[in-house]
Amino acid sequence: MSFGISVGESIAAEHQELLFELNGLQRALDEIAHLQADPQQETEVNAVKVPALTTHHRLDDLAGKLRRYESVQIMAA
């Protein structure tokens, strides 16, 4: 019984959705990293920037892993 979509196609679609979400998160974190603060708000803004920058580095690592998967997937096609 066929449902019209293969397991490989389903995984590829999930992969693309994950990349889309990852790119959106990276753009949001870039915005946070470039926030400009008034001097009286600098402490609060920096308190948000530090975890955002840490998260951004982890997302970059994940993006690299996903890109490696993508190149393997293309070679297998």
N, C-alpha and C positions, 0 to 999 in steps of 0.2 A: 504494500500500500504506500503510495507516494503522496506527500503533501505539497509537492512543487518546490521545495527548498531543501538543499542538502545541508548536512552538518557543517561542511566547510563554508558554505554561504552564510549560514547563521553565525558562525564564529567571526567571519570577516565583517559582517554587519555590526556585531557587538564591538569588534575592534575599532571600527570607524566611529561608533558612538562614544566609545571611551576616549578616543583621540579628540573628538569634538569637545567633550566635557573637560578634558585636561587642558586644552587650549583656552577655554573660557576661564578656568581657574587661574591659569598663568597670566592672562590679561588682567584679571582682577587683582592679583598679587602685584603685578607691575604697577598698577595704579596706586596701590597702597604704598609701595616702595618709593614712589615719587611724590607723595603728599607733601605739600608745603604747609608749615604751621606758623601761626603767630607765635612770637616769643613766649607768651604766657601759656600757650598750649603745647609747647614743644615736648614736654615730658610725657604727656598723654599720647601724642602722635607717635613718639618713639616707642612707647609701650606697645603700640599696635604694629609698628614696622618690624620690630625684632622677630616676633613669631611668624609674621608674614614672610620675611626673608628666609627664615629657616625652612618653612614649608615650601617656598619656591625652589630651594635647592633640592628638596626631596622629590618634588614634581619633575624637575629637570632630569633627575636620575631615572624616574619612572618613564618619562618620555623617551629617553635613550633606550631603555629596555624594549619599549613598544616599537621603536624604529627598527631595532634588530629583528624583532619578530616579523615586522612588515617586509623586510628584505628577504628573510627566509621564505615567507609566504609567496613572494613574487617569484623567487627562484623555483619553487615547487610547482608553480602554475604552468 
